[in-house]
Each structure stands twice: as structure tokens, then as C-alpha cells.
């Protein structure tokens, strides 16, 4: 399915959560990755997101959901998860399949642990039960730079490439693009980043009862494979897929990503495997 052929409808769920919907089939809620603004993405950011979601729109009615604007200082990940769970219950009336991408995976795991009534089946992609110290440090550098009116997007280069050379190139490009990606009001971004810094579900993974698939790149510098594995093994019914040679964003762009997610959600997927990229 080509992006230009997709019919996308936008709206707001209960609690002020912005979303857009596309595709046909059973509902699949996608909790989006870290975003500078708590709104539906536009322009380049929207195009990048749709490239990940478009192949899944062949099989599911996707609801790409963001965090609500006006996030208060001191908000916790449990607060965010509760707001999402309430919104999903209001929209669907019962548990639904959920996929969290990167930071959205943190929200999804918290929601599955706290509110099992909201999550039927869970996919955690490019995320795990906690952030690493490195990610906390880089995310703080980015958000604090933006809040101070400085260029900070280059600190996200680690997510864009798996090799040092690739990161250097990505860092230079992101430094140039930074003014185009700054939010009008950075307070939402800061509130979410601080909530995610404190997020740690390591001791509560057994509370996640929904069948769970963890997907990650073998060369993800944000989350090591060992952390993906700990997450998949800690939940009650977990599976793990890693993509050799791929980094953080590369896992989402893999030619196998949509196929593996679809197989898992439709009950035709295997147990733990390691896949080569296409």
C-alpha cells in the first residue's frame, strides 16, 4: 500500500490524546515514539511515521496515538499510561492490540502492567523495561538544549544510525534540521522526557499478562539486546525478535518488521527467533 493512497482521518481521543487512523481490519493502536510536540505529526515527521505504518495498514485499522498536550510538570509514566488506558477503553470498550514504538513502548509496557483491561496483545518495538543511562543522558541533553533555545536535535543521532560514521553524518544533518523540528512550547516534551527518565518496569514485568512481542535491532545503541531479552523473558508470555546489523530506527524500517508484527498479532508467528534483514 502506497502512502499517497492512504486515507488518513485525524481526531482526538478522550483525555485529549491526538490520533490519526488509517487502513482496514481489526484495530491496532500504535503509541508513537518521542516527539517534540504533543500533536499529530506533519511534514517530514509524518512521512517518516507513515513509512513505518503503511505496510501494516494492509491488515489493520491503525490508530496512531500521541500524548496529550498540556502535560503537567511532575507527570509520571503511570499517569500517562492511565490516561491512555482510559482513552482506549472509551474508544473501543475493551482490550485492544497495542504496539509501542520507542518511547511509545515505554508507555505501552506501563499500561499493560497497570491496566491489563486495556491491552489484549502487545508489541514493544525499539523499547524495553527501562532506559539505559546513556539514553537518559542524551535525551536530557536534547530536551534541555531545546528548552533553552539552543540546537539539540543532533543529540538524537544515536537513534538514526548504528555506526560511528553514520552517527556523525546524522548528527550534522540533524543539527541543520533542528530549527524545523522545534516545538512552539517545549514544556510537554520536557514533562514527558522526565517521566520516561524515571520509568523502570524491571521489577514488575511479571505484571504484564498480555502476550508480548519485543522487537529490536541487534546494533541498537539505545537498548542493548540483553535488555530486549530481559524484557521478553520477564513478561508472562513473551517473544523476542532481533534484526542483525540494524540500529534503533533501522529495526522499524526493516522489510520484515510489518510481516513479523502481523504474524504475531494474527497468531501465526513463531517463538523466539533472530531474523536476517531483507
C-alpha positions in Angstrom: 0.0 0.0 0.0 1.5 3.3 -1.1 1.5 6.2 1.3 -0.3 8.5 -1.2 -3.1 6.0 -1.5 -3.9 6.0 2.2 -6.9 7.7 3.6 -5.9 9.3 6.9 -8.5 10.6 9.3 -7.5 12.7 12.3 -9.2 13.2 15.6 -8.8 13.5 19.4 -9.5 10.6 21.8 -10.8 11.1 25.4 -8.3 12.8 27.6 -7.1 15.0 24.7 -4.9 12.3 23.0 -4.3 13.3 19.3 -4.5 10.5 16.8 -5.0 9.7 13.2 -6.4 6.5 11.7 -5.7 4.6 8.5 -6.1 1.2 7.0 -8.7 -1.6 7.2 -9.1 -4.5 9.5 -9.0 -5.2 13.3 -7.9 -2.2 15.3 -4.3 -1.8 16.2 -3.3 1.1 18.5 0.2 2.5 17.8 1.7 4.6 20.5 4.2 6.9 18.8 7.8 7.5 19.6 9.3 10.5 21.2 8.0 13.7 19.6 8.9 17.4 20.2 5.2 18.4 20.3 2.2 16.5 21.6 0.2 16.7 18.4 -0.3 14.7 15.2 2.9 15.0 13.2 3.1 17.0 10.0 5.5 17.3 7.1 8.7 15.2 7.2 7.9 13.7 10.6 4.5 12.5 9.4 6.1 11.0 6.3 8.7 9.1 8.3 6.0 7.7 10.6 3.7 6.7 7.7 6.5 4.8 6.1 6.6 2.5 9.1 2.8 2.2 9.4 1.7 1.9 5.8 2.6 -1.8 5.4 0.6 -2.6 8.5 -2.4 -0.7 7.1 -3.0 -3.6 4.7 -4.0 -5.8 7.7 -5.2 -3.5 10.4 -7.1 -0.3 11.1 -4.3 1.7 12.7 -4.8 4.4 15.3 -1.5 6.3 15.7 -1.8 7.9 19.1 0.3 10.7 20.7 0.5 12.1 24.2 -2.0 14.8 25.2 -0.8 18.4 25.2 -0.7 20.4 28.4 1.3 17.7 30.3 1.9 18.9 33.8 5.3 19.0 35.4 5.8 16.0 37.6 3.6 13.7 35.5 4.7 10.1 35.9 4.7 7.3 33.3 1.9 5.7 35.4 -0.1 8.9 34.9 0.5 8.8 31.2 -0.4 5.1 30.9 -3.6 5.6 32.9 -4.7 8.4 30.6 -4.1 6.2 27.5 -5.9 3.3 29.1 -8.9 5.4 29.8 -8.9 6.8 26.3 -8.7 3.4 24.7 -11.5 2.0 26.9 -13.7 4.9 25.9 -12.9 4.4 22.2 -13.0 0.6 22.0 -15.0 -0.6 25.0 -12.5 -3.3 25.9 -8.9 -4.5 25.5 -7.2 -3.9 22.1 -4.0 -4.8 20.4 -1.3 -2.2 21.2 2.1 -1.5 19.6 4.5 0.9 21.2 7.4 2.4 19.1 10.5 3.5 21.1 9.2 5.9 23.8 5.7 4.7 23.0 6.9 1.2 24.0 7.6 2.6 27.5 4.1 3.9 27.7 2.7 0.6 26.3 4.6 -1.6 28.9 3.5 0.6 31.8 -0.1 0.5 30.6 0.0 -3.3 30.1 1.3 -3.7 33.7 -1.1 -1.2 35.3 -4.2 -1.7 33.2 -4.4 -5.2 31.8 -8.1 -4.4 30.9 -6.8 -2.1 28.1 -4.2 -4.3 26.3 -5.2 -7.5 24.6 -1.8 -8.2 22.8 1.3 -6.1 23.0 4.2 -5.3 20.6 7.1 -3.4 22.1 9.4 -2.2 19.3 12.7 -0.4 19.9 12.0 -0.2 23.6 12.4 -2.2 26.8 11.6 -2.2 30.5 13.8 0.8 31.3 16.1 3.4 29.7 19.8 2.9 29.7 21.9 5.6 31.5 23.2 6.6 28.0 19.7 7.3 26.7 18.7 9.2 29.8 21.8 11.4 29.3 21.3 12.0 25.6 17.6 12.6 26.0 18.2 15.2 28.7 20.8 17.0 26.7 18.4 17.2 23.8 15.4 18.4 25.8 17.3 20.9 27.9 19.0 22.4 24.8 15.7 22.8 23.1 14.1 24.3 26.2 17.0 26.8 26.4 16.5 27.8 22.7 19.7 26.0 21.5 20.2 23.4 18.8 19.8 20.0 20.3 18.4 17.6 17.7 22.0 16.4 17.0 21.9 14.5 20.3 19.3 12.2 18.7 21.8 11.0 16.1 22.4 7.8 18.0 18.9 6.6 17.1 19.4 7.4 13.4 22.5 5.2 12.6 24.3 2.2 14.1 27.8 3.1 13.1 30.1 6.0 14.4 30.4 7.3 10.8 26.7 7.2 10.3 26.0 8.9 13.6 28.5 11.7 12.7 26.7 12.3 9.4 23.3 12.1 11.0 24.4 14.5 13.7 25.5 17.1 11.2 22.2 16.7 9.3 20.1 16.9 12.4 22.0 20.0 13.6 20.9 21.7 10.3 17.3 20.5 10.6 16.9 21.4 14.3 15.1 24.8 13.7 12.5 23.0 11.7 11.8 20.5 14.4 11.5 22.7 17.5 8.2 22.8 19.3 6.4 26.1 19.9 6.2 25.2 23.6 8.8 22.7 24.9 7.1 22.1 28.2 5.2 19.0 27.0 8.4 17.4 25.7 10.2 18.2 28.9 7.5 16.7 31.1 7.4 13.5 29.1 11.2 13.2 29.0 11.4 13.5 32.8 8.6 10.9 33.2 10.5 8.5 30.9 13.8 9.1 32.7 12.1 7.7 35.9 10.4 4.8 34.1 11.6 1.4 35.2 9.4 -1.6 35.0 12.1 -4.2 35.6 10.7 -5.4 38.9 7.1 -5.5 37.5 7.5 -7.3 34.2 5.5 -10.3 35.5 2.5 -8.0 35.8 2.4 -7.8 32.0 -0.1 -10.6 31.3 -0.8 -9.8 27.6 1.1 -11.9 25.0 4.0 -9.7 24.2 6.5 -9.5 21.3 9.7 -7.5 21.7 11.4 -6.4 18.5 14.8 -4.6 18.4 17.8 -4.1 16.2 21.0 -6.0 17.2 23.0 -2.8 16.9 20.6 -0.6 18.7 22.8 1.8 20.7 19.8 3.0 22.8 18.9 -0.5 24.0 21.3 -3.5 24.1 20.0 -6.9 23.1 20.4 -8.1 26.7 17.8 -5.5 27.7 15.4 -6.6 25.0 15.9 -10.2 26.1 15.3 -9.3 29.8 12.0 -7.6 28.9 10.8 -10.5 26.7 11.7 -13.1 29.4 10.3 -11.1 32.2 6.7 -10.8 31.0 4.4 -13.7 31.4 4.2 -14.6 27.7 7.0 -13.0 25.8 8.8 -13.5 22.5 11.8 -11.8 21.1 12.9 -10.9 17.5 16.2 -9.2 16.8 17.3 -7.9 13.4 21.1 -8.4 12.9 23.0 -5.4 11.7 20.3 -2.9 12.4 20.1 0.0 14.8 17.3 1.7 16.6 15.4 3.3 13.7 16.6 0.6 11.3 14.5 -2.0 13.0 11.3 -0.2 12.2 12.4 0.2 8.6 13.3 -3.5 8.1 11.4 -5.2 5.3 10.5 -7.9 7.9 9.0 -5.5 10.5 5.4 -5.4 9.3 5.4 -9.0 8.4 6.6 -10.1 11.9 4.2 -7.8 13.7 1.3 -9.1 11.6 2.2 -12.7 12.1 2.4 -12.2 15.8 -0.9 -10.3 16.2 -2.8 -12.8 13.9 -1.4 -15.8 15.8 0.8 -17.2 13.1 4.1 -16.0 14.4 6.9 -18.2 15.8 8.5 -18.1 19.2 11.9 -16.5 19.7 13.9 -16.2 16.6 16.7 -14.0 15.2 16.0 -12.8 11.7 18.2 -11.5 8.9 17.2 -8.3 7.2 15.7 -8.2 3.7 
